[in-house]
């Protein structure tokens, strides 16, 4: 009481507690898949970490305008979120299911652009397309797409520094062929 204010000076701002949104930049190459998922009615969830606590959020919409950094994604926070306005948070957003992908340990990548399949006890270099990453119960894996990588395929998952196409190998330890379940695709 008694304080002077200037014309058009904001003296009070109200925010709905149950209507808070997070704004995050999404790379342009991911925005079309997100738009298609939203149009199809898919629900894309996110994990938000702030001050040692984890909250849930869901992708509500994408901005209609993009810039060089990407497009703004608006994620609705749950009503239980204790995140103050203007706070910076760690955010992990589920992406739509990527068809024809396989989740592999990062050690299976050789040079970042190929893997080695084991065919008739010899290595065969296969170029891959990196689709994304997957958090598999706290273990990070890379999602890849490659020609000929299907159910029953055997992939070298131990990094071998001098691996070359045609190198004769012998499998040691547990051998696990790709199953139909991993071939169906995962959420990056």
C-alpha positions as CSV (number, residue, x, y, z in Angstrom):
1,X,0.0,0.0,0.0
2,X,1.2,3.5,-0.8
3,X,3.8,2.4,-3.5
4,X,3.5,4.3,-6.7
5,X,3.2,2.4,-10.0
6,X,3.9,3.5,-13.5
7,X,1.2,3.4,-16.2
8,X,1.0,-0.1,-17.8
9,X,3.4,-1.5,-15.2
10,X,2.6,-5.2,-14.4
11,X,1.8,-5.5,-10.7
12,X,0.4,-9.0,-10.6
13,X,0.5,-12.1,-12.9
14,X,-1.7,-15.1,-12.4
15,X,-1.0,-18.6,-13.7
16,X,-3.3,-21.6,-13.6
17,X,-1.7,-24.3,-11.5
18,X,-3.2,-27.1,-13.6
19,X,-2.3,-25.5,-16.9
20,X,1.5,-25.2,-16.8
21,X,3.4,-26.0,-20.0
22,X,7.1,-26.7,-20.7
23,X,8.6,-25.2,-23.8
24,X,11.4,-27.2,-25.5
25,X,13.1,-27.0,-28.8
26,X,12.8,-30.1,-31.0
27,X,15.2,-30.5,-33.9
28,X,13.5,-29.9,-37.3
29,X,14.2,-33.4,-38.5
30,X,12.1,-34.9,-35.7
31,X,9.2,-32.4,-35.9
32,X,7.3,-34.1,-38.8
33,X,7.2,-37.5,-37.0
34,X,5.9,-35.7,-33.9
35,X,3.2,-33.8,-35.9
36,X,2.1,-37.1,-37.6
37,X,1.8,-38.8,-34.2
38,X,-0.2,-35.9,-32.7
39,X,-2.5,-35.9,-35.8
40,X,-3.0,-39.7,-35.3
41,X,-4.0,-39.2,-31.7
42,X,-0.9,-40.9,-30.2
43,X,0.0,-39.9,-26.7
44,X,3.7,-39.1,-26.4
45,X,4.9,-38.9,-22.8
46,X,7.9,-37.3,-21.2
47,X,9.9,-37.5,-18.0
48,X,10.7,-34.3,-16.4
49,X,13.4,-34.0,-13.7
50,X,13.6,-31.0,-11.5
51,X,15.3,-30.5,-8.1
52,X,15.8,-34.3,-7.6
53,X,12.2,-35.2,-8.4
54,X,10.6,-36.7,-11.5
55,X,7.3,-35.6,-13.0
56,X,5.2,-36.6,-15.9
57,X,4.4,-34.5,-18.9
58,X,2.8,-35.1,-22.3
59,X,3.3,-33.6,-25.7
60,X,0.3,-31.3,-26.3
61,X,1.3,-29.4,-29.5
62,X,4.0,-28.1,-31.7
63,X,4.5,-24.4,-32.6
64,X,3.5,-23.5,-36.2
65,X,6.8,-21.6,-36.7
66,X,10.3,-23.0,-36.7
67,X,13.8,-21.4,-36.6
68,X,17.3,-22.6,-37.3
69,X,17.3,-24.4,-33.9
70,X,14.1,-26.3,-34.5
71,X,10.5,-26.0,-33.5
72,X,8.9,-25.3,-30.1
73,X,7.2,-28.3,-28.5
74,X,4.7,-27.5,-25.7
75,X,4.4,-30.2,-23.1
76,X,1.6,-30.2,-20.5
77,X,2.8,-30.8,-16.9
78,X,0.7,-32.9,-14.6
79,X,-1.2,-31.1,-11.8
80,X,1.2,-32.6,-9.2
81,X,4.3,-31.0,-10.7
82,X,6.2,-28.8,-8.4
83,X,8.1,-26.9,-11.1
84,X,8.2,-23.1,-10.7
85,X,7.6,-20.8,-13.6
86,X,10.8,-20.1,-15.6
87,X,12.7,-23.1,-14.2
88,X,15.1,-25.1,-16.3
89,X,14.4,-28.8,-16.2
90,X,15.8,-32.0,-17.7
91,X,13.4,-33.5,-20.2
92,X,13.2,-36.9,-21.9
93,X,10.5,-37.1,-24.6
94,X,9.3,-40.4,-26.1
95,X,9.4,-40.4,-29.8
96,X,6.9,-42.3,-32.0
97,X,7.6,-46.0,-32.7
98,X,10.3,-46.3,-35.4
99,X,9.5,-49.2,-37.7
100,X,12.1,-51.8,-38.8
101,X,14.6,-50.8,-36.1
102,X,16.7,-52.9,-33.7
103,X,18.1,-51.8,-30.3
104,X,21.8,-52.7,-30.0
105,X,24.4,-51.9,-27.4
106,X,26.6,-48.9,-28.3
107,X,29.6,-51.3,-28.4
108,X,28.1,-52.9,-31.6
109,X,28.8,-49.7,-33.6
110,X,32.0,-49.6,-35.5
111,X,33.0,-46.1,-36.6
112,X,29.4,-45.0,-35.9
113,X,28.1,-45.9,-39.3
114,X,28.3,-49.7,-39.5
115,X,27.9,-52.9,-37.6
116,X,29.2,-56.3,-38.2
117,X,26.9,-59.3,-38.7
118,X,28.3,-62.8,-38.2
119,X,27.5,-64.9,-41.3
120,X,29.1,-68.4,-41.7
121,X,31.6,-67.5,-38.9
122,X,32.9,-64.4,-40.8
123,X,32.2,-60.8,-40.2
124,X,30.2,-58.9,-42.8
125,X,30.2,-55.1,-42.6
126,X,26.7,-53.6,-42.8
127,X,26.1,-49.9,-43.1
128,X,23.4,-48.6,-40.7
129,X,21.1,-45.7,-40.2
130,X,21.1,-44.4,-36.7
131,X,17.4,-43.7,-35.8
132,X,17.7,-42.7,-32.1
133,X,18.5,-44.0,-28.7
134,X,16.5,-46.1,-26.3
135,X,16.5,-46.2,-22.5
136,X,16.1,-49.9,-21.8
137,X,15.7,-50.0,-18.0
138,X,18.5,-47.6,-17.3
139,X,20.8,-49.1,-20.0
140,X,21.2,-46.9,-23.1
141,X,21.0,-48.5,-26.5
142,X,21.2,-47.2,-30.0
143,X,18.3,-47.8,-32.4
144,X,19.5,-48.7,-35.9
145,X,18.0,-49.6,-39.2
146,X,20.0,-51.8,-41.7
147,X,19.5,-53.8,-44.8
148,X,19.3,-57.6,-44.0
149,X,19.1,-57.1,-40.2
150,X,16.1,-59.2,-39.3
151,X,15.0,-62.0,-37.0
152,X,17.8,-64.5,-36.4
153,X,20.6,-62.2,-37.5
154,X,23.8,-62.4,-35.4
155,X,25.5,-59.1,-34.6
156,X,28.9,-58.6,-33.1
157,X,28.3,-56.6,-30.0
158,X,31.8,-56.6,-28.6
159,X,34.0,-53.8,-30.0
160,X,36.8,-55.4,-32.0
161,X,39.3,-52.6,-32.9
162,X,40.7,-54.4,-36.0
163,X,37.4,-55.7,-37.4
164,X,37.3,-56.0,-41.1
165,X,34.9,-57.5,-43.6
166,X,35.5,-61.2,-44.0
167,X,37.4,-61.7,-40.8
168,X,36.9,-65.2,-39.4
169,X,35.5,-65.1,-35.9
170,X,34.4,-67.6,-33.2
171,X,31.5,-66.8,-30.9
172,X,32.3,-66.9,-27.2
173,X,29.8,-66.6,-24.4
174,X,26.1,-66.2,-24.7
175,X,24.8,-65.9,-28.2
176,X,21.5,-64.2,-28.6
177,X,20.0,-63.9,-32.0
178,X,17.7,-60.9,-32.8
179,X,14.1,-61.8,-31.9
180,X,10.9,-60.8,-33.6
181,X,10.1,-58.6,-30.6
182,X,13.2,-56.4,-31.0
183,X,12.8,-56.3,-34.8
184,X,9.3,-54.8,-34.5
185,X,10.8,-51.5,-33.4
186,X,11.1,-49.5,-30.2
187,X,10.6,-46.0,-29.0
188,X,13.7,-44.0,-29.5
